[in-house]
Amino acid sequence: MPHTPSTRGPRTAALVLAVAGTAAAIGVPTLAGAAQPRHVGGPGTGASITTAGPDLRTITLDPANSLEDTIGERARYCFDQPIAKIGTGGFVLQSYDVRRYWQGTATQATDNAACAVVSFPAGSDIGQATIGGVGPGAVTDLANKPSLVASEPVIGSAAKPAGGATTAPDLIDATADISAGNAKIVTYTFDESLNPAPSRGAGEAAQTAYQASDFGYVLQDGDPVYAAAGKVTATGNQVKVNFGAAPVESAARFVTKQNAVEDRPASAVQPGSGLPLVTRSAPGVVAKSAQTGGRPSLVAAAPDVANSFKLTFSGPVTGGSAAQIRAIADDGTLSAVASSIGTGGSENAIIATFPDSDALTKDPGSIVRIVAGAGAVTTTTDPKAGSIYSQAPVSTPNNTPGYTNGPDLLNVAVDAATQRATFNYDEPVAASTPPSRFTAFRSDGTDAQGTGTTTSSGNSITVTLGAGIADFVAFGQGYGAVNDVAGRPSPNQSVSKDVEAAPTPPAPAPSAGKTKVKTSLSLRRSGSRFSGTISAAQKTCKYNRTMVLRKKGKSTTRYGTARSLSTGRYGITKRNASKGTYYVFVLAKSTKTISCSSATSKQSVRVR
């Protein structure tokens, strides 16, 4: 899925639920014959859908969760009506990497009849989850009506987007303690909790232990120096490494090798994916001093032509060693090593070209940062010195609720005459799998699955849903219903019918006694991303607002939708936007006590 320009901050996820009759074929967490999720707080989400049975409304992590206890971690799943009993549908949490997930065990809450308390294995670090879901029949109400498949964003998630970040632990700091004389200790800090008992595959060195030789430092005028061989342990999100008498107090930067650490294990991964339960780290570097001993340092990286990135350094540079330049993907894998270096149009820049690999040619947007090892380039002055070990972000993964690193469902357009629906995604998709992985839902809880054949074109898949298509209130896709061009599967997601292109309904009239709150919003554009912030005197008027991207002269057409975050921030992705002037409209919102006005963005942006 598309990324945005960078700044450091938490990370996120998406939901995996099995589709009826497809779990064995596509290898997903099995949730008792699941059909499709109905609502997810991600791109293109409409209003929550109400059916005849109990409908999932919120998933909240227990603030008392601790990675250090042995009683497990908990989350609260709440529905729109009281629960009579827990069924067999299953309860799932998942992180941004769509192929890893946690499965939990539910009991009825004692303090709220509409909620279930779900326990997950101890030490899971479910704080990294951003999307949770239930399978069909996860609960039943007092009338014995079962719940349908559903998904919701996780409240209390520690995940957030960060420039250059991956789904693996990323190095964010390192400090040296020299108080012990010849036993100088460097503490390496990562952006998430580490697995205290790391696992390594057969044949890998020092199984069940981190290696000191994967941790190093760089002096101002030198190459990386790594610690002597030996085992080290992790506590929380830190690893302490003994460098003996080495001059770590003079280090300009600290570095870690590929696979130096790993995160807490998930319960399971997609069968057949070949992935471990953990995500292992990519190479990392943190600068502790602006001084580089005259060596150039990588300060910026941006995509150029196919397979290439423009790299800007802190001083004039010329060619060096292409093998020292590496592209890192959003899942933490070492995507590619550069094959050549060319001039970059200015004395401080080069163009690094990479091999014709799938990760870069098919999905260059998955690259989040570039690492330039020691001597990647050389200065143009005498004496010629190689560049210092450094890195720069390329993009910020959309690690926010509802988004994944696979194709995310944006909206569904219906053609009643042909009885076909077109599912639109946020990135190009490859040919789909069986049409039964696409579903439409009615308000009474019944559904209809796709039939016949599917057709794909660009970012879209079209499927036949049959007679009565106009009666459906929502549309969903199964896990792996489509893959992106790099082979990543789609998560289970759905959108409500009101996400389709249609005139905006009139704002509801405020009820007597309600507080009227005026809303305003800003708008800016960066590439395919339209974003901004809602301003309002009441917090409830900032959160979970429906944002609609429109174009002047086409006021009844929706070119994209999104939900605002608790901070009021929103982002709408529209790839290949046609020429015209775009603006954003926020729909009115009303609660029992507050009426939030609709509004049009103060700014508009022109696409040429």
N, C-alpha and C positions, 0 to 999 in steps of 0.2 A: 504494500500500500504506500501511497505517497508520503514523503517526509517533509518537514518544514525546516527553515533555517534555525540555527541553534542557540540555546542557553541552558545551563545546567539546572536541573530540578528533579521529582519522583518518577517511577516507571509504570507500565500497565499490561492489559490483557484482553482476552476474548473467550467466549464460551464454547465448550465442546459437549454436545449431547448427541447420542446415536439416533439415527433415523430408522423408522420401522423397516425391518427386513434388509438393512444395509450394513449393520455393524460388523459382521464378519468380513464383508467385502472391502470395506474401507478402513477397518481397524480403528474404531473410536471407543471411548468409554461407553459401555453398554448401560442404558438406563431403561430397563424393562420395556422394550418395544417402543421406544420413543418415536414420535413422528417429527415434529418441528418445534422450535421455540417461537413464541408469539411476539415477544417484545424485548428489545435489548437497547440499552442506553447509548447507542452509538450513532454512526452516520445515517442520516435519513430516517431517524426514528420519529414516528408519529406519536399521538397520545397513547397512553396505556390502554390496552384492549380489555373490554369487559365481556365476559361470557356467562353462561348459566351456572358454571361451577366456580370454585374458589380460584382466584387469579393472583399470581405472585405479584407483590408490589415493591418490596424492599429486601435487600440483603445487607446486613450490618455485621461487621467484625466485632467481636467482644474486645473492648479496650483493655481487659485484664489479661489477654493472651500473653504468654511468655514462652520464649524459645528454651528457657532453662528448666521449666517444670516437666513432669512426666505424665500429666493428666490429659494432655492433648490440647489442641486449639479449637476455638468455637466460633460459630457465626450464627446469626439469627435470621431466619427466613420468614417473612411475614406476608400474609395473604389479605384479601379484601373482605373476608368473612371468617367466622370461627371455624376451626378445624375439629372434625369429629375423631379422625384417626390418621395415623401415618400410614401411607401405602407403600407400594414397592417401586415407585417411579425413580427414586434415586436423587441424590443431591450432589452437585459438583461445583468446584471453584477452579478457576484457570487463570494463568498469567498471560502476558502478551504473546508468548510463544504458543501458538495454537495446538502444538502437538504434545504439550505437557499439561497435566491436570491433577487435581486432588479429589478424591471421593470421600464423602462423609457419611456418618450414621446419625439419624434424626430421632429426637424425642419431642413430645409436645411441651411447649413452654408452660410453666406453672403460673406465670404472672400476666400472660396475654393469650387468650383463647385462639387468636388468629395467627399465632406464631409457632414455629418449630425451632428448637435449638439443635444445631448440627455440629457434631464433634469430628475433628480431623486428627490424623496421627500427630503425636508430639513432635516438636521440632520441625514442622513442615514449612514454617514461615509463610503462612497464608496471607500475611500482610502484603505480599507481592501480588496477590490476586486482585483483579479489577472487575471481573465478570463472574457471576454465579448463575446456576440454573437448576431446574428441576425437570425430571422426566414426567410423562403422562401418568396420572394416578399417584403422584408423590404424596398427595393428601386427599382426603374427601371431606365434604362439609356435612352439616347436620342432616341434610336431605340425601346424603350418600352420593352426591354428585362429585366426580373426580376432577382434579385439576388437570389442565393440559400442559404440554411442554412449554416452558417459559424461561426467560433469562432476564437478569437485571444487573445494572452496574453495582459494584461493591462499595458500600459506604464505609469509610475508615481505612481504605487502602493506602499503603505507604508508597505506592507506585506513582511516578510522575515522569514527564518527558525531560530529556537532558541532551544537549548538543553533543554528538559523537558517542552517546552511550549505546551499549548493547544490552541484550537480555541476560548476559552473564555478569558476574561481579566486575566492576570497573574500578581501577586504581584512582583514588581522589586525593590522597595525601600520604606523606611519609615524614617521620620525625626521627632525629638521631639523639640518643641518650649516651653521652660519653662519660658519665659520672663514675662508671666502674673501671676506668682506666683501660686495660687491655681486653675488656669484654664489652666493646661498644655495641649497643643494641639499636637497631632501626625498626620502628614500628610502621608497617605498611597498612594503610586504611582503605577499605573498599566501600562501595556505595550500597552494599546489602550484606546481610549475614552470610557467613561462610559455612560450608559443611565441615563440622568438627572431625568427622571420620571419613575423609575423602576416599573414593574408590577409584582404582585404576584397572584397566583391562589387563588380561594375561599378556605377559611379556613387557609391560611397562615398568619402568624402574620404581622401586620403593612403593609397592602397593600399600594403600591405606595410610599414606603419609605425604605431606607436602615436602618439597625439596628446597633446601636453602639455596642451592645453586640456580634456582629460578628467579632469585631476587638480587638486584644489583644497584649500583650507584654510578654516577658519571661526574668526574671532575671537570672544571671549566675547559681544560685543554686536552681532555683524554677521551678514550672510548669507554664503554660500559665495563665495569669490574663486578663480577658476580661472587657471591659468598662461596666458601668452601663447601664441598658436598656434606650432606647431613640432613637429618629430618627436622622439620619445624612443625609447630602446631598452630591452630587458629583458635581465637577466642572472640566470639561475636563476629564483628566485621574486620578484625585485625589479625595480622601475623607479625610476630616478633622474630627478627633474625639477628644472630650474633656474628658480627664482622671482625671480632678480635681487635687487633690494634690498627686496622685499616683507617685511613683518614676520612671517615664518613662525614665528619663535621664540616669538611670543606666541599662537600658534594654540591654541584650545581643542580642536579636532578637525580631522581630515583626511578628505577625501571623494573618491570617484571616481564618474564617471557610468556609465550603462548602456553596456555593450560597451567599456569602457575597455581591458580586456585579454582574452586568451583562453588556454586551456590547450594542451598539446602535441597535435598531430593524431593521431587514430586512423588505422588503415589504410583503413577504409571505414565507411559508414553504411548503414542499411537503405535499399535502393533505393526511390524513390518517397516517402521521408519528407520530402524537401526540406531536410534538416538539413546544415549544414556538417560537415567532419571535426573541427572544433574546437567547444568550448563557450565562449561569450562571457559575460563577467561581468555581474552585476546591480549596481545602485547599491550602494555601500558607504560606511560611516563608522566611524571609530575615534575614541574620546574620549581626549584626552591630559591633560585637566584636569577636575576635578569642578566647576569654576567655570563658570557660564553667563551671568554678567552679569545675573542676575535673570530670564533667559528660561527657561521650562519646557522640560524634556527628556523625551522618551519613555523610560519605564523598564520597561514591561511591555505585552504584547499577548496576547490570548486570544480564541478564537472565541466569538461570541455567537449570536444567532439567524441564520437563513439569510442569507447574503450580508453579514454584519456581524461586526465585531471590536470588542471592548472594549479601548480604549487608555488606559493609566494614565500620567500625567505626574508630574514631580517637584514640581509645585505646582498651585494652583488654576487652572483653565483654562475657557475658554468657546469658542464656535464660531470658526472661522477659515476657511481655504481648503481645502476637501475635495480639490482638485486636487493638493495637496502630499502627500497620503497615498497610498502605493503598497503593494500586496501582491506579494511576491516568491515565486515557485514554486520547488520543489526542483530543477528543471532549469535554473535561472538566468534564466528568462524574466521580463520585467516583466509580471506577470499582469494587473493591473488598477489603475486609478486610482479612488479613492473618488468617489462621486457626491453624498454628503451627510454631514453631521455632526449628531449628536443628543446629548442629555444621557446621561451614563453612570452615574447613580445615586450619584455622589459628586462633590465639587467638583474632584477631581483627574482625573476620568475622562470620556471621551466614547465614543460609539458611532459608528464609521465604517462607513457602508453603501456597498457596491460594486454596480456594475451587474449585471444578471442574465446574467453571462458563464459560459461552460462551465466554465472552470477553477475558479470559486468555487462555483457551484451544483451541479455534478456531482461535484466532488472537492475540497471545501474542505480536506481533509487534506493536499493537496499544497502548501499555503501554509506556508512555513517562517519568514518574517520580515516585519515591517511597517517601512517606511521613512517617517518623517515629515520632510518638507522644511522649510526655513525658513518660519515663519509659518503652519504647518499649523493651529495653534490660537493663541489669545492669552491673556494672563494676565487675571485678573479685578481686578487692582490697577492703580493709576495710577502712572506712565503705562502704558497698555496696550502690552505688548511681545509680539511674535510668538515662538513657540517656536523653539529652536535646532535645526539639522539633527541628527537622531538616528534610531536604529533600535532594535528589540527583537525577540528571537526569539519565534516562535509555537510551534514544535515542532522536534524533532530527527528528520530522515529516518533510516530504518532502514538506513543504509549499512553493512551487515554482511554477511558471506559468505552467499550464497544469496538475498538480498533484492534486489528491483528496485523501480523506481517504477511497474511494471505489476502485474497480479494474480499473486501467488505461490501456487503449489500447496502446500496444507497436508497433505491426506490424501485417501485414496480409500476409499469404502465400497462393498462388493460385495454384490449381490443375486443369489445363485446361481440362484434360481428364475426370475428374468426375464432372466438372463444380461446384466445391465446394471451399470455401475459409475458412481458419482457422484463427480466430482472437486470437491473443496471448496477454496476460495481464501480469501485473507485480506481480501478486499474485494468489493463487489458487481461482478458481471460482466455485460456485455451479451450479446446473442445470439451464439452461437459460429459458427465457420466449419465446414468439412466434418469429419465424424466421423473421417476418416482421420488427423487430426492428434492423435488420442488412441491410445495404444498400451499393451499389456500384455506383460510379458516372462516367459519361462520360464527355468528354471535352465540348460537346455541351450543358451541363447543365441537360441532362436527367439522370434518375437513374433507378435502378432495386433493388427491395427488395427481401430478402431471402424467400425461399419457403420450403415446406416439413417439415422435422423435424431437430432439431439441436442436436448435440452430444457434451458432455463436457468431458474433460480429463485434470486434473491438472490445469494448467494456461490457457487452451485453450478451445475455442468453435468453432465447425465446422458447416458451414451452406451452403446450396445450393443456388447459385446465377444465374444459368442457362446459356444458350448459350450466346456467346459473352463476356464471362468473361475476356478474354484477352484484350478486348478493354477498360476496365474501367481504369480510372486514379487515383481513390482514393476509399477508403472504410471507412465506418462509422458505429457507433453503436448508438442506441437510449438510452435515459435515462432509467436506470433500465433494459437494455437488459440482463445484468447478475448481480448477487450479489456476493460479496465475501463470504467466509465461515462464517463470522460473521454477514451476512445479510445486509451489506452496498451496496447500488446500484452503478452501474457504471454511470459516467457522460456521456453526449453526447460528443463524441470525434471522430476524424477521422485521418487517416494517408494517405499520398500520396503513390502511387504505388512504387515510387523509394525507399521506406523503406524496400521492400522485399529483401531477400537474393539474391544478384546478383553481378556480377563483377562491380567494381568501374569504372565509365566512365573516359576516359582520361581527363586530365586537359585542360581547354580551353587555346588556344594560346593567349598570351597578345596582345592586339591591339596596334598599333603604338601610341606613346605618353603617354601610361599608365605608372604609377609608379609601379615598381615591388617591392613587400614587402615580405620578407622572413618570414615564420611562423615556430615556433617550439612549442613543447608541452611536458608537464610532465605527468606522470601516476603513480597512487598508487592504492592500493586495500584495502578495509576494508569490510570483509564479502562479501556480494553480490554486493557491490558498487565499481565500477571502476571510479575514478575521477582524475582530474588534472586541469592544467591551460595552456591556449594558451599564448604564448609570441609573440608579433609583434610590429613593430615601429608605426603602424597606428591602431587606435582604431577600425576602421571598419573591420580590419582583425582579431579582437578578438571576435566580436559580431556576433551571429546568424550563426556560422559556423556549418556545418554538421559533427558530430563526429561519427565514426564507430568503434565498438569493433570487433577485429579479432583475430584469433588464428594462430600461426605459423603452416605451412603445410596445412592451409585451407584459403588461401589468398583471395578467391573469396566469402567466406561466411561471412555474417554479423551476429554477435551474439548479437548485440544491437546497438542502435543509440540514439543520443541526439543532442540538439542544445546548443551551448555555450551561456553564459550570457554576458552582457555588460562588465563585469570585465575579461572575458576570461575564467572563470571557467566553468567546465562541469561535469556532473555525469551520468554514465550509470549503470543501475541495471541489473544484470544477475544472477538470482537465479539458484542454482543447476548447476553451470558451470562444464562442464566435464573436465577431466584432460588435462593439456596442458599449453603452454606458450601463454599468451594473450598480445596484444598490441593495441593501438588506432591509427587510421588513420583519418586525417582531410582532407576533400575534398577541392579542390581549390575554390576560390571565386573571382569573378570579378565584378567591378562596372564600371561606365563610365570613371573614372580616375585612378583607382587602381586595380592591379592584385595581389591577395594574393595567395601565393604558397600553394600547398598541403604539408603534412608532416606526418611523422610517429613518434610516441612518443619515446623520448630518452630512456625511461625505458620500460621493459616488466615485467609482473608478472606471476608467475607460480602457477597454481592450481594443488594440489596433490591429 
